Amino acid sequence: MSFSWPWALLALLAVPLLLAVRWWLNKRRKRSALTVSSVALIRAALPGRTAWRRKIPVYLFLAGLFALAAGVARPGASLSVPANNTSILLAIDVSGSMCTTDIAPNRLAVASDAARTFIEDQKDGTRIGLVAFSGISGLLVAPTTDKDALLGAMDTLKTARGTAIGQAILTSIDAIAENNPDVAATGVDLGDSPGALGDYEPDTIVVLTDGANSTGVDPVTAAEQAAARRIRVFTIGFGTTEPAQMVCTPDQVSGDNFFGGGRRGGGGFGGGRNQEIDEEALGSVADLTGGRYFRAEDADQLGDVLADLPKEFGLHKEDVEITVWFVLAGVLLVFTGVGLSLWWNRGPKVPVPASSGSATPRASASG
């Protein structure tokens, strides 16, 4: 918690000052006490009150004054609030292993369908960018609110050799830098000062891959670049560890595919492949940047992960003034303390005796 006017915290001295005044008044009252013949008569005349009933109103009143005095200093806190200018960079793995059929019809087809649903479900006005990576990475669509352009680009995804996860993160950072002046491009030297985690940019990177980095910059090194720019990276490991055939449709194969342009993957893999996901690296990337790592082993799990992601990166840290809450709490405590004091200290109802000098009714004369 921080204060815009820290010097105003001197108002908190009003609480001990009131306590000192109360102590002095009590001491003076004792000095001027009267001597009476019977203390029992005085006690009988006073309403019965326990010790806690006498103290609770005082404590509430003082706590209310404390809250009001702190509110004068305009307290603020770093809270998670909805971001209205979020850019989401969706980086999708299009390496040859995405043709593995352990998730029918193959991983790339399922991932593409899930990504389309994710794009369609986002609120109008949300900017989304699309990055595809295999041995290299490329920006297919810069962050945009045009869903048709994004969906059209999804139909152009083709597999190729290699898996450059780290390069995909760097490409996504540069795409964000083009739209957010507060984010420096990857070629800019930021010096030795690290980014402040907890104070993130509204822009977010989502990396979906089924394997391990095989070329280019190390993913953790790329994540350090993202962390220095206060950009969170969420990673998704997609696929199972069960050996399966790699079968791509003709429109999923590029000229650089290690299948040699054919539809089936065999050769040195004996007609199948056991694809291992580098969960340690993906987890490290997420932890380093303040994101999260997810594992999805089928279409339903991947759909659930993507559907829940907006709840994760739809918020960002922002300094918010919370003076109003201190004022409301202070007023409530003060009025509660005063109200309880008046209620518990109200005097007992004493019956009014008949006056001894009242006239007695006269009897009517009988005939």
C-alpha positions as CSV (number, residue, x, y, z in Angstrom):
1,M,0.0,0.0,0.0
2,S,1.2,3.5,-0.8
3,F,0.0,7.0,0.1
4,S,-0.3,10.0,-2.3
5,W,-0.1,12.4,0.7
6,P,2.0,10.6,3.3
7,W,2.4,13.8,5.3
8,A,-1.3,13.7,6.0
9,L,-0.7,10.6,8.2
10,L,-0.1,13.1,10.9
11,A,-3.8,13.1,11.3
12,L,-3.5,9.7,13.0
13,L,-2.2,11.6,16.0
14,A,-5.8,12.6,16.7
15,V,-6.5,9.1,18.0
16,P,-3.9,9.1,20.8
17,L,-4.7,12.7,21.5
18,L,-8.3,11.9,22.1
19,L,-7.3,9.0,24.4
20,A,-5.1,11.4,26.4
21,V,-8.0,13.9,26.7
22,R,-10.3,11.1,27.8
23,W,-7.8,10.0,30.5
24,W,-7.5,13.5,31.8
25,L,-11.3,14.0,32.0
26,N,-11.7,10.7,33.9
27,K,-9.0,11.8,36.3
28,R,-10.6,15.2,36.9
29,R,-14.0,13.5,37.4
30,K,-12.6,11.4,40.1
31,R,-11.3,14.4,42.0
32,S,-14.7,16.1,41.9
33,A,-16.6,13.1,43.0
34,L,-19.1,13.5,45.8
35,T,-19.2,11.6,49.0
36,V,-22.5,9.8,49.5
37,S,-23.9,7.9,52.4
38,S,-24.7,4.8,50.4
39,V,-22.9,3.5,47.3
40,A,-25.5,0.8,47.0
41,L,-28.2,3.5,46.3
42,I,-26.1,5.0,43.5
43,R,-25.5,1.6,41.9
44,A,-29.1,0.8,42.0
45,A,-29.9,4.0,40.2
46,L,-27.5,3.4,37.4
47,P,-28.3,1.0,34.5
48,G,-26.5,-2.3,34.5
49,R,-23.6,-2.3,32.1
50,T,-20.9,-4.9,31.6
51,A,-17.2,-3.9,31.0
52,W,-17.3,-4.9,27.3
53,R,-20.4,-2.8,26.7
54,R,-18.5,0.2,27.9
55,K,-15.4,-0.5,25.8
56,I,-16.8,-1.6,22.5
57,P,-18.3,1.7,21.5
58,V,-15.1,3.5,22.4
59,Y,-13.0,1.0,20.4
60,L,-15.3,1.3,17.3
61,F,-15.2,5.1,17.5
62,L,-11.4,5.2,17.7
63,A,-11.1,2.6,14.9
64,G,-13.3,4.8,12.7
65,L,-11.3,7.9,13.4
66,F,-8.1,5.9,12.6
67,A,-9.6,4.9,9.2
68,L,-10.7,8.4,8.4
69,A,-7.3,9.8,9.3
70,A,-5.6,7.3,7.1
71,G,-8.0,8.1,4.3
72,V,-6.9,11.7,4.4
73,A,-3.5,10.5,3.1
74,R,-5.1,9.1,0.0
75,P,-4.0,5.5,0.2
76,G,-3.5,3.5,-3.0
77,A,-2.9,-0.2,-3.8
78,S,-1.7,-2.2,-6.7
79,L,-4.8,-4.2,-7.8
80,S,-5.7,-6.5,-10.6
81,V,-8.1,-4.6,-12.9
82,P,-9.5,-5.4,-16.3
83,A,-7.4,-4.3,-19.2
84,N,-9.2,-2.5,-22.0
85,N,-6.2,-2.3,-24.4
86,T,-5.0,-5.9,-24.4
87,S,-3.2,-7.4,-27.3
88,I,-3.0,-11.2,-27.4
89,L,-0.2,-12.8,-29.5
90,L,-1.1,-16.4,-30.3
91,A,2.0,-18.3,-31.4
92,I,1.2,-21.7,-32.9
93,D,3.7,-24.5,-33.5
94,V,3.6,-25.8,-37.1
95,S,6.5,-28.2,-36.9
96,G,6.2,-31.5,-38.6
97,S,5.3,-33.3,-35.4
98,M,2.0,-31.4,-35.4
99,C,0.9,-34.0,-38.0
100,T,1.0,-36.7,-35.3
101,T,-2.4,-38.5,-35.2
102,D,-2.5,-39.4,-31.5
103,I,-5.2,-36.7,-31.4
104,A,-7.5,-37.3,-34.4
105,P,-7.3,-36.3,-37.1
106,N,-4.0,-34.8,-36.2
107,R,-2.6,-32.2,-33.7
108,L,-2.4,-29.3,-36.1
109,A,-6.1,-29.7,-37.2
110,V,-7.3,-29.9,-33.6
111,A,-5.1,-26.9,-32.6
112,S,-6.3,-24.9,-35.5
113,D,-10.0,-25.5,-34.7
114,A,-9.4,-24.6,-31.0
115,A,-7.6,-21.4,-32.1
116,R,-10.5,-20.5,-34.4
117,T,-12.9,-20.9,-31.5
118,F,-10.7,-18.9,-29.3
119,I,-10.6,-16.0,-31.8
120,E,-14.3,-16.1,-32.4
121,D,-15.1,-16.1,-28.6
122,Q,-13.1,-12.9,-27.8
123,K,-15.0,-9.7,-27.3
124,D,-15.2,-7.3,-30.2
125,G,-12.4,-4.8,-29.9
126,T,-9.8,-7.3,-28.5
127,R,-6.6,-7.2,-30.6
128,I,-5.2,-10.5,-31.5
129,G,-2.0,-11.3,-33.4
130,L,-1.0,-14.6,-35.0
131,V,2.5,-16.0,-35.1
132,A,3.4,-19.4,-36.7
133,F,6.7,-21.1,-36.0
134,S,8.6,-24.2,-37.0
135,G,12.4,-23.9,-37.7
136,I,11.8,-20.2,-38.0
137,S,9.0,-17.9,-36.8
138,G,6.9,-15.4,-38.7
139,L,4.2,-12.9,-37.9
140,L,1.2,-13.9,-40.0
141,V,-1.2,-11.3,-38.7
142,A,-0.2,-8.2,-36.7
143,P,-2.5,-7.5,-33.7
144,T,-5.8,-6.6,-35.1
145,T,-9.5,-6.6,-34.2
146,D,-10.4,-8.0,-37.7
147,K,-11.5,-11.6,-36.8
148,D,-12.0,-12.5,-40.5
149,A,-8.3,-11.7,-41.2
150,L,-7.2,-13.9,-38.3
151,L,-9.5,-16.8,-39.3
152,G,-8.3,-16.6,-42.9
153,A,-4.7,-16.8,-41.8
154,M,-5.5,-19.9,-39.8
155,D,-6.3,-21.7,-43.1
156,T,-2.7,-21.0,-44.4
157,L,-0.9,-22.9,-41.6
158,K,1.6,-25.4,-43.1
159,T,4.1,-27.6,-41.4
160,A,7.9,-27.4,-41.8
161,R,11.1,-28.7,-40.1
162,G,12.3,-27.6,-36.7
163,T,10.8,-26.0,-33.5
164,A,11.9,-22.5,-32.7
165,I,9.9,-21.7,-29.5
166,G,12.3,-19.0,-28.3
167,Q,12.3,-17.3,-31.7
168,A,8.5,-17.3,-31.6
169,I,8.5,-15.5,-28.3
170,L,10.9,-12.8,-29.7
171,T,8.7,-12.4,-32.8
172,S,5.7,-11.9,-30.6
173,I,7.5,-9.3,-28.5
174,D,8.4,-7.3,-31.6
175,A,4.8,-7.5,-32.8
176,I,3.7,-6.1,-29.4
177,A,6.3,-3.3,-29.6
178,E,4.9,-2.1,-32.9
179,N,1.6,-1.3,-31.1
180,N,2.6,-0.5,-27.6
181,P,5.1,2.4,-27.2
182,D,5.9,1.3,-23.6
183,V,7.3,-2.0,-24.9
184,A,10.8,-1.9,-26.4
185,A,11.7,-4.1,-29.4
186,T,14.0,-7.1,-28.8
187,G,17.0,-5.3,-30.3
188,V,16.8,-2.5,-27.8
189,D,19.2,-2.6,-24.9
190,L,17.2,-2.1,-21.7
191,G,20.3,-2.0,-19.4
192,D,20.7,-4.0,-16.3
193,S,17.5,-3.0,-14.6
194,P,15.0,-6.0,-14.6
195,G,11.3,-5.6,-15.3
196,A,9.1,-5.3,-12.2
197,L,7.0,-8.4,-12.0
198,G,3.5,-7.7,-10.8
199,D,3.3,-4.5,-12.9
200,Y,2.6,-6.2,-16.2
201,E,1.8,-4.7,-19.6
202,P,-1.7,-5.5,-20.8
203,D,-0.2,-7.4,-23.8
204,T,0.1,-11.2,-23.5
205,I,1.8,-14.0,-25.4
206,V,0.3,-17.5,-25.7
207,V,2.6,-20.2,-27.0
208,L,1.1,-23.5,-28.1
209,T,3.6,-26.3,-28.9
210,D,3.8,-30.1,-29.0
211,G,7.6,-30.5,-28.6
212,A,10.9,-29.0,-27.5
213,N,13.0,-26.2,-28.8
214,S,15.3,-27.5,-31.5
215,T,16.8,-24.4,-33.1
216,G,17.4,-20.7,-32.6
217,V,17.4,-18.9,-29.2
218,D,16.7,-20.8,-26.1
219,P,13.1,-20.3,-24.8
220,V,14.3,-19.3,-21.3
221,T,16.6,-16.7,-22.8
222,A,13.7,-15.3,-24.8
223,A,11.5,-15.4,-21.7
224,E,14.0,-13.2,-20.0
225,Q,13.5,-10.6,-22.7
226,A,9.7,-10.8,-22.2
227,A,10.1,-10.5,-18.4
228,A,12.3,-7.4,-18.8
229,R,9.5,-5.8,-20.8
230,R,6.8,-6.9,-18.2
231,I,5.1,-9.2,-20.8
232,R,3.6,-12.4,-19.5
233,V,3.9,-15.6,-21.5
234,F,1.4,-18.4,-21.1
235,T,2.6,-21.8,-22.5
236,I,0.5,-24.8,-23.6
237,G,2.0,-28.3,-24.1
238,F,-0.3,-30.1,-26.5
239,G,-0.3,-33.8,-27.3
240,T,0.3,-37.2,-25.7
241,T,3.4,-39.4,-25.3
242,E,1.8,-42.3,-27.2
243,P,3.6,-43.3,-30.4
244,A,1.4,-42.5,-33.5
245,Q,1.5,-42.1,-37.2
246,M,2.3,-38.6,-38.6
247,V,-0.2,-37.9,-41.3
248,C,-0.7,-34.5,-42.8
249,T,-3.3,-33.5,-45.3
250,P,-2.0,-31.9,-48.6
251,D,-2.9,-28.4,-47.5
252,Q,-0.9,-28.8,-44.2
253,V,2.4,-29.7,-46.0
254,S,4.9,-27.1,-47.2
255,G,7.9,-27.7,-49.5
256,D,10.2,-27.6,-46.4
257,N,8.4,-30.5,-44.7
258,F,10.7,-33.4,-43.6
259,F,8.1,-35.8,-45.1
260,G,9.5,-34.9,-48.5
261,G,6.2,-33.5,-49.6
262,G,4.3,-36.7,-48.9
263,R,1.3,-37.3,-46.7
264,R,2.7,-39.9,-44.3
265,G,5.6,-39.8,-41.8
266,G,7.6,-42.9,-41.6
267,G,11.1,-43.6,-42.6
268,G,13.5,-43.4,-39.6
269,F,10.5,-43.3,-37.2
270,G,9.1,-46.7,-38.2
271,G,5.7,-45.2,-39.2
272,G,5.2,-43.6,-35.8
273,R,6.7,-41.1,-33.3
274,N,6.8,-40.7,-29.6
275,Q,6.8,-36.9,-29.1
276,E,8.1,-35.6,-25.8
277,I,7.1,-32.1,-24.6
278,D,9.7,-30.1,-22.9
279,E,7.5,-29.3,-19.9
280,E,10.4,-28.1,-17.8
281,A,11.3,-25.4,-20.3
282,L,7.7,-24.4,-20.9
283,G,7.1,-24.1,-17.2
284,S,10.2,-22.0,-16.7
285,V,9.1,-19.6,-19.4
286,A,5.7,-19.2,-17.7
287,D,7.2,-18.8,-14.2
288,L,9.8,-16.3,-15.3
289,T,7.3,-14.0,-17.0
290,G,4.4,-14.3,-14.5
291,G,2.3,-16.5,-16.8
292,R,1.2,-20.1,-16.4
293,Y,1.9,-23.4,-18.0
294,F,-1.0,-25.7,-19.1
295,R,-1.0,-29.3,-20.4
296,A,-3.6,-30.5,-22.9
297,E,-3.8,-34.1,-24.2
298,D,-6.9,-33.9,-26.3
299,A,-9.3,-31.6,-28.1
300,D,-11.5,-31.0,-25.1
301,Q,-8.7,-30.1,-22.7
302,L,-7.2,-27.7,-25.3
303,G,-10.6,-26.1,-25.7
304,D,-11.0,-25.7,-22.0
305,V,-7.5,-24.2,-21.6
306,L,-8.1,-21.6,-24.3
307,A,-11.5,-20.8,-23.0
308,D,-10.2,-20.1,-19.5
309,L,-7.2,-18.0,-20.6
310,P,-9.0,-14.7,-20.8
311,K,-9.6,-14.9,-17.1
312,E,-5.8,-15.2,-16.6
313,F,-4.6,-12.4,-18.8
314,G,-7.6,-10.2,-18.9
315,L,-6.3,-8.5,-15.8
316,H,-3.2,-6.5,-15.1
317,K,-1.7,-4.7,-12.2
318,E,-2.6,-1.0,-11.8
319,D,-2.2,1.5,-9.0
320,V,-5.7,2.4,-7.8
321,E,-6.6,5.0,-5.1
322,I,-8.7,3.3,-2.4
323,T,-9.5,6.4,-0.3
324,V,-13.2,5.9,-0.6
325,W,-13.1,2.6,1.1
326,F,-11.2,4.0,4.1
327,V,-13.8,6.8,4.3
328,L,-16.7,4.4,4.1
329,A,-15.2,2.1,6.8
330,G,-14.4,5.1,9.0
331,V,-17.9,6.5,8.8
332,L,-19.5,3.1,9.4
333,L,-17.3,2.5,12.5
334,V,-17.9,5.9,14.0
335,F,-21.6,5.8,13.6
336,T,-21.8,2.2,14.9
337,G,-19.8,3.2,18.0
338,V,-21.9,6.3,18.6
339,G,-25.1,4.3,18.0
340,L,-24.2,1.5,20.4
341,S,-23.1,4.0,23.0
342,L,-26.5,5.8,22.9
343,W,-28.4,2.6,22.9
344,W,-26.6,0.9,25.7
345,N,-26.4,4.1,27.9
346,R,-30.0,5.2,27.6
347,G,-31.5,5.7,31.0
348,P,-34.0,3.3,32.6
349,K,-37.7,4.3,32.6
350,V,-38.6,5.5,36.1
351,P,-42.3,5.5,37.0
352,V,-43.6,9.0,38.1
353,P,-45.2,8.7,41.6
354,A,-48.5,10.3,42.3
355,S,-48.2,13.7,44.0
356,S,-49.0,13.6,47.7
357,G,-50.8,16.9,47.4
358,S,-53.3,15.8,44.8
359,A,-56.9,16.4,45.6
360,T,-59.0,13.4,46.5
361,P,-62.2,12.9,44.6
362,R,-65.3,14.2,46.4
363,A,-68.1,11.9,47.0
364,S,-71.3,13.0,45.4
365,A,-74.1,13.9,47.7
366,S,-76.9,11.4,47.9
367,G,-80.4,12.5,47.7
